[in-house]
Amino acid sequence: MKTTINRVSAYVDQEVTIGAWLNNKRSSGKIAFLQLRDGTGFIQGVVVKSAVSEEIFQLAKSLTQESSLYVTGTVVEDSRSPFGYELQVSHLELIHEAVDYPITPKDHGTEFLMDHRHLWLRSKKQHAIMKIRDQIIQATYQFFQREGFTKIDPPILTGAAAEGTTELFHTQYFEEEAYLSQSGQLYMEAAAMAFNRVFSFGPTFRAEKSKTRRHLIEFWMIEPEMAFVTHEESLVIQEQYVQYIAESVLANCQLELLTLERDTAALEKIKAPFPRISYDEAVEFLKEKGFTDIEWGEDFGAPHETAIAESYDQPVFITHYPKSIKAFYMKPDPEREDVVLCADLIAPEGYGEIIGGSARIDDLDLMEQRYQEHQLSGDAYEWYLELRKYGSVPHAGFGLGLERTVAWISGVEHVRETIPFPRLLNRLYP
């Protein structure tokens, strides 16, 4: 019976054949232990000299790292293995012999591993991170479909910036100027006016010359937008969503979390509702913690976010930022003109902001005023203004950065390991 490693539990005490690669091996005089992987998981194959032909045993001992082969053997339960099963091998068939595989079991530098990212993805740790990423994506679709959202795909090529910034990648679109999208949000607002509750999931690009462990040039965003929803109602959706993906990973990725040595107790604490503090309260808190140089009206950096997060064992919302440091489309607090109805969700354990969201301006006159203040092109943004002309309603939305969320949930230090092929300030290869 031909199967895959992730399905061997259905074939205990039966003989199966698995197409696999040799991840590693060790052998004594009479037994060879083959660490096998097939893309769905990892399993140990045990080759006993007395149970196979001399030819098969010698092949087992001579196999090189990352050689591909068909392995036939009996599935047995193994309580010593984190996976719970192993394969008692009866036959091997070499498909391709790998020679001088560059990533050996010894330690390698980060730059070397990044240069060989196409091969590094095969390692057990990187495999675990990508499986957790996949589970978060699956949970995202499940959550938003359960909550009545429709998935809508915004364009990647746009004629203007979503937030009016200069950190854009420019390209020529035939006779017009174009940019790689830094957010699909404006288009999702249009979609919400047609479908009520929508979400997008796609790549975004920021030409930000940052080298921190939290930043990528190309990353993936989940961006929900909701009509007839207030800022407070949006916060409830956000915390329910984050709780849902954490629970999904805990339920379905126990082996991967174990591989990464992740403290699952920290993830089990992620239960809505999350604590909330205002920007005003955050500034006072930071001053008390020794950040005497922080002034009202300044944005928070990574050290500030980390200091705030360390006071909680859950994600924490920082709400009501100054209007002057937030995007043009954010709705002012009706009780206070100098702040907007927005929130950033800060992950615990020093992982920083994973969600940014706000209520959107729905008043035509106010939006026209914002256009003038931010010197936005009337031609490029006319369609966005028309959303306020034809049936405007209160609406709100948010964006979750997938890679930062994967880093936090999996306990990985740097976001470069949370995307298959990272694009960094000085990296466009492989």
C-alpha positions in Angstrom: 0.0 0.0 0.0 1.5 3.3 -1.1 0.9 6.1 1.5 2.4 9.2 3.1 4.0 9.7 6.5 1.1 11.8 7.8 -1.3 8.9 7.2 0.7 5.9 8.6 -1.5 5.8 11.7 -4.1 4.1 9.6 -1.7 1.3 8.7 -0.4 0.0 12.0 1.1 -3.5 11.6 0.7 -3.3 7.8 3.3 -3.0 5.1 3.4 0.3 3.3 5.6 2.1 0.7 6.5 5.7 1.1 8.3 8.0 -1.3 10.8 9.9 0.8 14.1 11.8 1.2 16.8 10.9 3.7 17.0 13.7 6.2 19.7 12.0 8.3 21.0 8.6 9.4 23.0 6.7 11.9 24.0 3.1 12.0 25.7 0.4 14.1 27.0 -2.8 13.0 23.6 -4.5 12.6 21.0 -1.7 12.5 20.6 1.4 10.4 18.3 4.2 11.5 17.0 6.3 8.7 15.4 9.7 9.4 13.0 10.1 6.6 10.8 12.9 5.4 8.3 13.1 2.6 6.9 16.6 2.8 4.0 15.6 5.0 6.1 14.7 8.0 9.1 12.9 9.5 9.5 9.3 10.5 12.3 6.9 11.5 12.9 3.9 9.4 14.7 1.0 11.1 16.7 -1.4 8.9 17.8 -4.5 10.7 20.6 -6.4 9.0 19.2 -9.9 9.8 15.7 -8.9 8.3 16.8 -7.7 4.9 19.1 -8.8 2.1 22.8 -7.8 2.3 22.3 -5.6 -0.7 19.5 -3.6 1.0 21.4 -3.3 4.2 24.5 -1.9 2.4 22.3 0.5 0.5 20.8 1.7 3.8 24.3 2.3 5.2 25.6 4.1 2.1 22.6 6.4 1.6 23.6 10.1 1.4 21.7 13.1 2.9 18.7 14.2 0.8 18.9 11.2 -1.5 15.4 10.2 -2.7 14.0 6.7 -2.4 11.0 4.4 -2.0 10.9 2.8 1.4 8.8 -0.2 2.1 8.2 -1.5 5.6 5.8 -2.3 8.4 4.3 0.6 10.4 4.7 0.0 14.2 3.7 2.2 17.2 6.7 3.8 19.0 6.0 5.6 22.2 9.6 7.0 22.3 9.0 9.0 19.2 7.2 12.3 19.3 5.5 11.3 16.1 4.3 8.0 17.7 5.3 5.6 14.9 8.2 4.2 13.1 8.8 2.0 10.0 10.4 -1.4 10.2 12.0 -1.4 6.8 12.0 -4.5 4.5 13.0 -2.9 1.2 14.6 0.2 -0.3 14.7 1.5 -3.8 17.0 4.4 -4.6 15.5 7.0 -6.9 18.3 9.6 -6.9 21.6 9.8 -5.0 22.3 13.3 -3.7 26.0 14.2 -3.6 27.6 16.8 -1.3 24.3 18.3 0.0 25.4 21.8 1.2 23.3 22.0 4.4 24.8 19.4 6.8 23.8 18.7 10.4 26.5 21.0 11.6 25.7 24.7 12.4 25.5 27.2 9.5 25.4 30.9 9.5 22.1 32.7 8.8 23.3 34.2 5.5 24.5 30.8 4.2 21.1 29.3 5.1 19.3 32.2 3.5 21.4 31.8 0.3 20.2 28.2 0.4 16.6 28.9 1.4 15.3 26.6 -1.4 17.0 23.7 0.5 16.7 25.0 4.0 12.9 24.7 3.8 13.4 20.9 4.0 14.7 21.1 7.6 12.5 20.0 10.4 12.3 23.4 12.0 11.5 25.2 8.8 8.9 22.6 7.9 7.2 23.1 11.3 7.0 26.9 10.8 5.5 26.5 7.3 2.9 24.0 8.6 1.9 26.4 11.3 1.7 29.2 8.7 -0.6 26.9 6.6 -2.8 26.2 9.7 -3.2 29.9 10.4 -4.2 30.4 6.8 -6.7 27.6 7.0 -8.1 28.9 10.2 -8.4 32.4 8.7 -10.7 31.1 5.9 -12.7 29.0 8.4 -13.2 31.9 10.8 -14.3 34.5 8.2 -16.5 32.1 6.3 -18.2 31.2 9.6 -18.7 34.9 10.4 -20.4 35.6 7.0 -17.5 37.2 5.2 -17.0 37.0 1.4 -13.4 36.8 0.1 -12.6 39.5 -2.4 -9.2 39.9 -4.1 -7.9 43.5 -4.5 -5.4 44.4 -7.2 -1.7 44.3 -6.7 -1.0 47.0 -9.3 -2.5 50.3 -8.2 -2.5 53.9 -9.4 -1.9 55.5 -6.0 -0.8 54.8 -2.4 -3.3 53.3 0.0 -2.0 55.5 2.9 -0.5 58.4 1.0 3.1 57.5 1.9 6.2 57.4 -0.3 7.4 53.9 0.6 6.2 52.4 -2.6 7.6 50.3 -5.4 7.1 52.2 -8.7 6.6 50.5 -12.1 5.5 51.6 -15.5 2.0 50.4 -16.5 2.1 51.0 -20.3 1.6 54.8 -20.5 0.7 55.3 -16.8 2.6 55.3 -13.5 1.7 52.4 -11.2 2.8 51.0 -7.8 2.9 47.7 -6.1 0.1 47.6 -3.5 1.0 48.4 0.1 -2.5 47.5 1.2 -5.8 46.3 -0.3 -7.8 48.2 2.2 -9.3 51.0 0.0 -10.5 48.4 -2.4 -11.9 46.3 0.4 -14.0 49.3 1.5 -15.5 49.4 -2.0 -16.2 45.6 -1.7 -17.8 46.1 1.7 -20.3 48.5 0.2 -21.2 45.7 -2.2 -21.0 42.6 0.0 -21.3 43.9 3.6 -18.5 41.8 5.2 -15.5 41.0 3.1 -11.9 40.0 3.6 -8.8 39.7 1.4 -5.6 37.7 1.7 -2.7 38.6 -0.5 0.8 40.0 -0.9 1.7 43.6 0.0 4.9 45.5 -0.6 6.6 48.2 1.4 9.7 50.0 0.1 10.8 50.5 3.7 14.6 50.4 4.3 14.3 48.5 7.6 16.5 45.6 8.7 14.7 44.8 12.0 13.6 41.3 12.8 9.9 42.4 12.4 10.1 43.7 8.8 9.9 42.3 5.3 9.7 44.0 2.0 7.1 41.6 0.7 4.6 40.2 3.1 1.0 38.8 3.3 -1.9 40.6 4.8 -5.4 39.5 5.9 -7.6 42.6 5.5 -11.3 42.4 6.6 -13.7 45.3 6.1 -17.2 45.5 7.5 -20.2 47.8 6.6 -22.6 49.0 9.3 -19.9 48.2 12.0 -18.5 50.4 14.7 -14.9 50.6 15.9 -15.9 48.8 19.1 -17.6 46.0 17.1 -14.5 45.7 14.9 -12.3 45.2 18.0 -14.5 42.3 19.1 -14.1 40.6 15.7 -10.3 41.1 15.9 -9.9 39.5 19.3 -12.2 36.6 18.4 -10.2 36.0 15.2 -6.8 36.0 17.0 -8.2 33.6 19.6 -9.5 31.3 16.9 -6.2 31.0 15.0 -4.3 30.4 18.3 -6.8 27.6 19.3 -6.5 26.1 15.8 -2.8 25.9 15.9 -2.9 24.4 19.4 -5.4 21.8 18.2 -3.7 20.8 15.0 0.0 21.6 15.2 1.1 19.9 18.5 4.0 18.1 16.9 5.2 21.3 15.1 5.0 23.3 18.3 7.0 20.6 20.1 9.6 20.6 17.3 10.0 24.4 17.8 10.0 24.0 21.6 7.2 26.5 21.8 5.8 27.3 25.2 2.2 26.3 24.6 1.0 27.6 28.0 1.6 31.1 26.6 -0.7 30.3 23.7 -3.4 28.8 25.9 -3.8 32.2 27.6 -5.0 33.8 24.4 -8.7 34.3 25.3 -10.9 37.2 24.4 -11.6 39.9 25.5 -8.1 41.4 25.3 -6.9 44.2 27.6 -7.1 47.8 26.1 -5.2 50.9 26.9 -5.5 54.3 25.2 -2.6 56.0 23.5 -2.7 58.6 26.4 -2.4 55.9 29.0 0.4 54.2 27.0 2.5 57.4 26.9 2.1 57.9 30.7 3.0 54.2 31.3 6.1 54.5 29.1 7.3 57.6 31.0 6.9 55.7 34.3 9.0 52.9 32.8 11.9 55.2 32.0 11.1 56.3 28.5 11.3 59.9 29.4 12.0 61.1 25.8 8.6 59.9 24.5 6.2 62.8 23.8 2.5 62.9 23.1 2.1 62.9 19.3 5.0 60.5 18.6 4.5 57.0 17.2 5.7 54.1 19.2 8.8 52.1 18.2 9.6 48.5 18.9 11.1 49.1 22.4 7.9 51.0 23.4 5.6 48.3 22.1 7.7 45.6 23.9 7.6 47.4 27.2 3.8 47.7 27.0 3.4 44.1 26.0 5.5 42.8 28.8 2.9 44.0 31.3 0.3 41.6 29.8 0.3 37.8 29.1 -2.3 38.4 26.4 -2.3 40.6 23.2 -3.2 44.2 24.2 -5.0 46.9 22.2 -3.6 50.4 22.1 -6.4 52.7 21.0 -7.1 56.3 20.1 -3.8 57.4 18.5 -3.3 61.0 17.6 -4.8 62.0 14.2 -1.5 63.5 13.1 0.3 60.2 13.0 -2.4 58.0 11.5 -3.7 57.5 7.9 -6.0 60.0 6.3 -9.1 57.7 6.2 -9.3 57.1 9.9 -12.4 58.5 11.6 -11.9 61.1 14.4 -13.3 60.4 17.8 -16.5 62.4 17.9 -15.7 63.4 21.5 -12.2 64.4 20.8 -11.0 65.8 17.5 -7.2 65.2 18.0 -7.4 61.4 18.1 -9.0 58.8 15.8 -11.0 55.7 16.4 -8.2 53.2 15.8 -6.3 50.5 17.5 -3.1 48.5 17.2 -3.0 45.0 18.6 0.4 44.3 20.2 1.4 40.7 20.6 3.0 39.5 23.8 6.6 38.3 24.2 8.1 41.2 22.2 6.6 40.5 18.8 5.1 43.9 18.3 2.1 45.0 16.3 0.2 42.3 14.5 -3.0 44.2 13.7 -3.8 47.7 12.8 -7.4 48.8 12.4 -9.8 51.7 12.6 -13.3 53.1 11.9 -13.2 54.7 8.4 -14.4 58.2 7.6 -17.9 57.9 6.1 -18.7 61.7 5.8 -18.1 63.1 2.4 -17.2 66.7 3.5 -14.7 65.4 6.1 -13.1 63.1 3.5 -12.8 65.9 1.0 -11.1 67.9 3.8 -8.7 65.1 4.4 -7.9 65.0 0.7 -6.8 68.6 0.8 -4.8 68.2 4.0 -2.9 65.2 2.7 -2.6 66.6 -0.9 -4.2 63.5 -2.4 -4.7 63.5 -6.2 -8.4 63.9 -7.0 -8.0 61.9 -10.1 -6.4 58.9 -8.5 -8.7 58.9 -5.5 -12.0 60.0 -7.1 -13.4 56.4 -7.0 -12.7 56.2 -3.3 -14.4 59.5 -2.7 -17.5 58.2 -4.5 -18.0 55.6 -1.8 -19.0 58.5 0.4 -21.3 60.0 -2.3 -23.4 57.0 -3.0 -24.9 55.3 0.1 -22.2 56.0 2.6 -22.5 54.0 5.9 -20.4 53.6 9.1 -17.8 51.0 8.4 -14.5 49.7 10.0 -11.8 47.2 9.2 -8.3 46.0 10.0 -5.2 44.3 8.6 -3.3 41.4 10.2 0.3 40.8 9.1 0.6 37.1 8.5 4.4 36.7 9.0 4.5 38.6 12.3 1.6 36.5 13.5 3.3 33.3 12.5 6.5 34.4 14.2 4.6 35.0 17.5 2.5 31.9 17.4 5.4 29.7 16.5 7.9 31.5 18.8 10.4 32.3 16.0 12.6 35.2 16.6 12.8 36.7 13.0 10.0 37.0 10.4 12.4 35.9 7.6 11.8 32.3 8.7 8.0 32.7 8.5 7.7 33.1 4.7 8.9 30.6 2.2 11.2 33.0 0.3 11.7 36.2 2.2 12.4 39.5 0.5 14.6 41.7 2.6 16.4 45.0 2.1 19.4 43.2 0.6 17.9 39.9 -0.5 16.2 39.1 -3.7 17.7 35.6 -4.0 16.7 32.8 -4.3 
